[in-house]
Amino acid sequence: MTHAFGTASLIDATSTITSLLRQQASTALARASDVIQTSDAVEASRLLQSQYSSNRLSVDAGEVNFDMQLHKLALGKLELASLRFGAPVTLEQSPTEFLLVSTQIDGRANIRSHQSSQDGGTGLVMIDSQSAPIQKHFSSDSWRLHLRVPLPTITAKCAELDGHGLNEPLVFQSTLDTGSHAQTRWLSLLNMLVTYLAAPGELRNPFLIESMQEMVLLLMLTELPHNYQERWARGGHDISPRHVKRAEAYMHEYAGDALTLGAIAQVAGVSIRALSEGFQRSLRTSPMQYLRELRLQGARRELLEAGEYARVADVAERWGFTHLGRFGAAYRERFDELPSQTLRRT
C-alpha cells in the first residue's frame, strides 16, 4: 500500500514537472538561432540524418499536416533540442555516435528495439542505443526535448567514477520506468536546465555552464540504469587490487607502445598469473583483452575526430596495431564497420 502510494505521488510529480517543462521550453527555444523547419517528409529525413543518424521517416497514410520543427541550443558540450512533426510519423533510426536522451513533454510515443517495446505519454524518457537500430512512432501532438551528450565526455566521466578504464562500452537502459525516482529526478534536472536557458540575457557564465554539464553527467551515471551500475552496487569499482590499478594506469599511458604481458606484470609488481587472476576477478577480462579494447576504443575516437588528411594506417600505428589487416578485421568485428568507413563520416 505504501509503495503504491509512493508511486502515485511520483507520477503526480512527473505531471507537474512536465507541465512546467512545456512552459519553459516554449520560452527557451523561442530564443534558438539554430532552427530547422520543413513540410516535406523526404527533406525532413535528410535533415535529421545530418543532425543525428541515418533513418527512414514515414508519415501515416492520409495525413497532410506534416511540419517538422527542430530548435537547438548549445549548453557547453551538451546540446538541447526540441523536435515536433505535427503529424503521426514512424521513424526507423540507426545507432547514433553520441548519447541522446529524449523526453516526451507532450503527446505519445511508442519505442521498439530488438530487446523491448515501450509505449508512453508525457514524461516518457528514452535513451537511444549506440549499437542497435530503433523504431519510434509519434502521435501528431508529440513534442520531445533531446539532450545530446558526446560519448567521449560521458565515458570519461564514467571511467572517473569507476576508478579505472572501462572494459566494455557504456550501455544505458532504453527507457526509464514510469513513476521511478530516476524519471522524476531526470525531469527535475531537465526543468532546471530549460529554466536557465529561458531566462533573458546571454549565457555568459562558463563556470555555471560547466557545473550544470557536470550535474547532467553525474545524474545520468548515478540515476539512469546502465551496465556498470551492478558492479558499482557490489563495490566492484573499489575492490580492484592495487596491482590491477597500476597495470591499468600503465596501459592507458603507454597504449600505443609494444607492451607485453610480462612487462605489464613487472610494472604492476606481481607475477603474470597474479595479474591475470586479478583482472579476471575485478574486470572479468584478461590484461591483453583489456589492452586490445583500450586500443580499439582509442583508435575509434581518433578516427571520429580526425582531420581531412588523416590516414587509417597512421591512426592504427599510434594505437599499437602494427598489422593493418588484422587491425581492420578486429575493428570491424568490434564496431561492425571498417576503420575507413568511420573516417569517411568525419
C-alpha positions as CSV (number, residue, x, y, z in Angstrom):
1,M,0.0,0.0,0.0
2,T,2.8,2.4,0.9
3,H,4.7,1.5,-2.3
4,A,1.6,2.2,-4.4
5,F,1.0,5.5,-2.7
6,G,4.7,6.4,-3.3
7,T,4.5,5.6,-7.0
8,A,1.3,7.6,-7.4
9,S,2.9,10.6,-5.8
10,L,5.9,10.3,-8.1
11,I,3.6,10.1,-11.1
12,D,1.8,13.3,-9.9
13,A,5.2,15.0,-9.5
14,T,6.0,13.9,-13.1
15,S,2.9,15.5,-14.4
16,T,3.6,18.8,-12.6
17,I,7.2,18.9,-13.7
18,T,6.4,18.2,-17.4
19,S,3.8,21.0,-17.3
20,L,6.5,23.4,-16.2
21,L,8.8,22.0,-18.8
22,R,6.4,22.8,-21.6
23,Q,6.1,26.4,-20.5
24,Q,9.8,26.9,-20.0
25,A,10.8,25.0,-23.2
26,S,8.5,27.3,-25.3
27,T,10.3,30.4,-23.9
28,A,13.8,28.9,-24.1
29,L,13.6,27.5,-27.6
30,A,12.0,30.7,-29.0
31,R,15.5,32.1,-28.5
32,A,17.2,29.4,-30.6
33,S,19.0,30.8,-33.6
34,D,19.6,27.2,-35.0
35,V,16.1,26.3,-36.4
36,I,15.3,23.7,-39.0
37,Q,11.8,23.5,-40.4
38,T,10.2,21.7,-43.4
39,S,6.9,20.4,-44.6
40,D,8.5,17.8,-46.8
41,A,9.0,14.3,-45.2
42,V,11.8,13.3,-47.6
43,E,13.7,16.5,-46.8
44,A,13.0,16.0,-43.1
45,S,14.6,12.6,-43.2
46,R,17.7,14.0,-44.9
47,L,17.9,16.9,-42.4
48,L,17.5,14.5,-39.4
49,Q,20.3,12.3,-40.9
50,S,22.6,15.4,-41.0
51,Q,21.8,16.1,-37.3
52,Y,21.5,12.6,-35.8
53,S,21.9,9.4,-37.8
54,S,20.6,7.7,-40.9
55,N,16.9,7.0,-40.8
56,R,13.6,6.2,-42.6
57,L,10.8,8.6,-41.9
58,S,7.2,7.8,-42.9
59,V,4.1,9.8,-42.3
60,D,0.9,7.9,-41.5
61,A,-1.4,7.5,-44.5
62,G,-3.9,10.3,-45.2
63,E,-2.0,12.8,-43.0
64,V,-1.5,16.2,-44.7
65,N,-0.3,18.4,-41.7
66,F,3.3,17.3,-41.6
67,D,5.5,20.1,-40.4
68,M,8.8,19.2,-38.8
69,Q,10.3,21.8,-36.4
70,L,13.7,21.3,-34.8
71,H,15.1,24.0,-32.5
72,K,18.6,23.7,-31.0
73,L,20.5,25.4,-28.2
74,A,24.1,24.7,-27.0
75,L,24.9,24.3,-23.4
76,G,28.7,23.8,-23.1
77,K,29.5,20.4,-24.7
78,L,25.8,19.5,-24.5
79,E,23.0,20.3,-26.9
80,L,19.3,20.8,-26.0
81,A,16.9,20.5,-28.9
82,S,13.1,20.4,-29.4
83,L,11.5,18.2,-32.1
84,R,7.9,18.1,-33.4
85,F,6.4,16.7,-36.6
86,G,2.8,18.0,-36.5
87,A,1.5,14.6,-37.8
88,P,1.8,11.0,-36.7
89,V,5.0,9.5,-38.0
90,T,7.2,6.4,-37.8
91,L,10.9,6.9,-37.5
92,E,13.3,4.0,-38.1
93,Q,16.6,5.2,-36.8
94,S,20.2,3.8,-37.0
95,P,22.5,3.9,-33.9
96,T,24.0,7.3,-33.1
97,E,27.6,8.3,-32.5
98,F,26.6,10.2,-29.3
99,L,24.3,9.7,-26.4
100,L,20.7,11.1,-27.0
101,V,18.2,11.3,-24.1
102,S,14.7,12.2,-25.4
103,T,12.0,13.3,-23.0
104,Q,8.3,13.4,-24.1
105,I,6.7,16.6,-22.9
106,D,3.5,16.3,-24.9
107,G,1.7,13.6,-27.0
108,R,2.6,9.9,-27.1
109,A,5.4,7.7,-28.4
110,N,5.9,4.0,-29.0
111,I,9.5,2.8,-28.9
112,R,10.6,-0.6,-30.3
113,S,14.0,-2.1,-30.2
114,H,15.4,-5.7,-30.6
115,Q,15.1,-6.0,-26.8
116,S,11.9,-4.4,-25.8
117,S,8.8,-2.3,-26.6
118,Q,7.6,0.8,-24.6
119,D,4.6,3.0,-25.1
120,G,4.2,6.2,-23.1
121,G,3.0,9.7,-23.0
122,T,4.1,12.8,-21.2
123,G,7.2,12.2,-19.1
124,L,8.5,9.2,-21.1
125,V,12.3,9.3,-21.1
126,M,14.1,7.4,-23.9
127,I,17.9,6.8,-24.3
128,D,18.9,5.9,-27.8
129,S,21.2,2.9,-28.4
130,Q,24.7,3.3,-29.9
131,S,24.7,-0.3,-31.1
132,A,21.3,-1.2,-32.5
133,P,18.6,0.4,-34.6
134,I,15.3,1.5,-33.1
135,Q,11.8,2.2,-34.3
136,K,9.7,5.1,-32.9
137,H,6.1,6.1,-33.6
138,F,5.0,9.5,-32.5
139,S,1.4,11.0,-32.3
140,S,0.6,14.2,-34.1
141,D,0.9,16.2,-30.9
142,S,4.1,14.6,-29.9
143,W,6.8,17.1,-28.6
144,R,10.1,16.0,-27.4
145,L,13.2,17.5,-25.8
146,H,16.5,16.0,-26.8
147,L,19.6,16.3,-24.7
148,R,22.7,15.3,-26.7
149,V,25.9,14.2,-24.9
150,P,29.2,13.4,-26.7
151,L,30.2,9.8,-26.0
152,P,33.8,10.7,-25.1
153,T,32.5,13.2,-22.4
154,I,30.3,10.7,-20.6
155,T,32.6,7.7,-21.0
156,A,35.4,9.7,-19.5
157,K,33.2,10.7,-16.5
158,C,32.1,7.0,-16.2
159,A,35.7,5.9,-16.1
160,E,36.5,8.5,-13.5
161,L,33.6,7.3,-11.3
162,D,34.6,3.6,-11.9
163,G,38.1,4.2,-10.8
164,H,39.7,2.6,-13.8
165,G,39.3,2.3,-17.6
166,L,36.1,0.9,-19.0
167,N,36.5,-2.7,-20.3
168,E,33.2,-2.6,-22.2
169,P,31.0,0.1,-23.8
170,L,28.7,2.1,-21.6
171,V,25.1,1.0,-22.3
172,F,22.0,2.6,-20.8
173,Q,18.6,1.1,-20.3
174,S,16.4,2.2,-23.3
175,T,13.7,3.8,-21.2
176,L,13.2,4.9,-17.6
177,D,10.4,3.2,-15.6
178,T,7.3,5.4,-15.3
179,G,6.9,6.7,-11.7
180,S,10.5,5.9,-10.8
181,H,12.8,8.1,-8.8
182,A,15.2,8.2,-11.8
183,Q,12.4,9.6,-14.1
184,T,11.4,12.3,-11.5
185,R,15.0,13.4,-10.9
186,W,15.8,13.5,-14.6
187,L,12.7,15.6,-15.3
188,S,13.6,17.9,-12.5
189,L,17.1,18.4,-13.7
190,L,15.9,19.0,-17.3
191,N,13.4,21.6,-16.0
192,M,16.3,23.4,-14.2
193,L,18.4,23.5,-17.5
194,V,15.4,24.7,-19.6
195,T,14.5,27.4,-17.0
196,Y,18.1,28.6,-17.0
197,L,18.1,28.8,-20.9
198,A,14.7,30.6,-20.8
199,A,16.0,33.4,-18.7
200,P,16.7,36.7,-20.6
201,G,20.3,37.6,-21.4
202,E,23.3,35.9,-22.8
203,L,24.7,32.6,-21.4
204,R,28.0,34.2,-20.3
205,N,28.9,32.3,-17.1
206,P,31.2,29.4,-18.2
207,F,31.7,28.2,-14.6
208,L,27.9,27.8,-14.2
209,I,27.5,26.1,-17.5
210,E,30.4,23.7,-16.7
211,S,28.7,22.9,-13.3
212,M,25.4,22.2,-15.0
213,Q,27.1,19.9,-17.5
214,E,28.8,18.1,-14.7
215,M,25.5,17.7,-12.9
216,V,23.9,16.2,-16.0
217,L,26.7,13.6,-16.4
218,L,26.6,12.7,-12.7
219,L,22.9,12.2,-12.6
220,M,22.9,10.1,-15.8
221,L,25.6,7.8,-14.4
222,T,24.2,7.5,-10.9
223,E,20.5,7.5,-11.5
224,L,19.8,6.2,-15.0
225,P,20.2,2.4,-15.2
226,H,23.3,1.2,-17.2
227,N,25.6,-1.8,-17.4
228,Y,28.2,-0.5,-14.9
229,Q,25.8,0.0,-12.0
230,E,25.7,-3.6,-11.0
231,R,29.4,-3.6,-10.5
232,W,29.3,-0.3,-8.6
233,A,26.5,-1.6,-6.4
234,R,28.6,-4.5,-5.2
235,G,31.6,-2.3,-4.7
236,G,33.4,-3.5,-7.8
237,H,34.9,-0.1,-8.6
238,D,36.5,-0.1,-5.1
239,I,37.9,-3.6,-4.8
240,S,40.3,-3.8,-7.7
241,P,43.7,-4.7,-6.2
242,R,46.4,-2.1,-6.4
243,H,48.4,-4.2,-8.9
244,V,45.4,-4.2,-11.3
245,K,45.1,-0.4,-11.0
246,R,48.8,0.0,-11.6
247,A,48.6,-2.2,-14.7
248,E,45.5,-0.2,-16.0
249,A,47.3,3.1,-15.4
250,Y,50.4,1.9,-17.2
251,M,48.4,0.6,-20.2
252,H,46.4,3.8,-20.5
253,E,49.6,5.8,-20.6
254,Y,51.5,3.6,-23.0
255,A,48.7,2.0,-25.0
256,G,50.5,2.8,-28.3
257,D,53.7,1.1,-27.3
258,A,54.6,-2.6,-27.9
259,L,53.5,-3.8,-24.5
260,T,53.9,-7.5,-23.4
261,L,52.1,-9.3,-20.6
262,G,55.4,-9.8,-18.8
263,A,56.3,-6.1,-19.0
264,I,52.8,-5.1,-17.7
265,A,53.1,-7.6,-14.8
266,Q,56.6,-6.3,-13.9
267,V,55.3,-2.7,-13.7
268,A,52.4,-3.9,-11.6
269,G,54.8,-5.7,-9.3
270,V,53.3,-9.2,-9.5
271,S,53.5,-12.4,-11.5
272,I,51.8,-12.8,-14.8
273,R,49.4,-15.4,-13.1
274,A,48.6,-13.0,-10.3
275,L,47.9,-10.2,-12.7
276,S,45.7,-12.3,-14.9
277,E,43.7,-13.6,-11.9
278,G,43.3,-10.0,-10.6
279,F,41.9,-8.8,-14.0
280,Q,39.5,-11.8,-14.2
281,R,38.2,-11.2,-10.7
282,S,37.9,-7.4,-10.9
283,L,37.2,-6.7,-14.6
284,R,36.1,-10.1,-16.0
285,T,38.7,-9.9,-18.8
286,S,42.4,-10.6,-19.3
287,P,45.1,-7.9,-19.3
288,M,45.7,-8.3,-23.0
289,Q,42.0,-8.2,-23.9
290,Y,41.7,-5.1,-21.8
291,L,44.6,-3.6,-23.7
292,R,43.1,-4.6,-27.0
293,E,39.7,-2.9,-26.2
294,L,41.5,0.2,-24.9
295,R,43.4,0.5,-28.2
296,L,40.3,-0.1,-30.4
297,Q,38.3,2.5,-28.5
298,G,41.2,5.0,-28.7
299,A,41.6,4.4,-32.4
300,R,37.9,4.8,-33.0
301,R,37.8,8.1,-31.0
302,E,40.7,9.4,-33.1
303,L,39.1,8.4,-36.4
304,L,35.8,10.1,-35.4
305,E,37.7,13.3,-34.6
306,A,40.2,13.1,-37.4
307,G,41.0,15.9,-39.8
308,E,40.9,15.9,-43.6
309,Y,44.3,14.4,-44.2
310,A,44.1,11.6,-41.6
311,R,45.2,8.0,-42.7
312,V,43.9,4.8,-41.1
313,A,47.4,3.3,-41.1
314,D,48.8,6.2,-39.1
315,V,46.0,6.0,-36.5
316,A,46.4,2.2,-36.2
317,E,50.1,2.6,-35.7
318,R,49.7,5.2,-33.0
319,W,47.5,2.9,-31.1
320,G,49.8,-0.1,-31.2
321,F,48.4,-2.0,-34.2
322,T,51.4,-3.0,-36.3
323,H,49.5,-5.1,-38.8
324,L,46.9,-3.1,-40.8
325,G,44.9,-6.1,-42.0
326,R,44.5,-7.5,-38.5
327,F,43.6,-4.1,-37.2
328,G,40.9,-3.7,-39.8
329,A,39.4,-7.2,-39.0
330,A,39.4,-6.5,-35.3
331,Y,37.9,-3.1,-35.7
332,R,35.1,-4.4,-38.0
333,E,34.3,-7.2,-35.6
334,R,34.1,-4.7,-32.7
335,F,32.3,-1.8,-34.3
336,D,30.5,-3.5,-37.3
337,E,32.2,-1.2,-39.8
338,L,35.7,-0.7,-41.3
339,P,38.0,2.0,-40.0
340,S,37.8,3.7,-43.4
341,Q,34.0,3.9,-43.1
342,T,34.4,5.6,-39.7
343,L,36.9,8.0,-41.2
344,R,34.7,8.9,-44.1
345,R,32.0,10.1,-41.7
346,T,34.2,12.8,-40.2
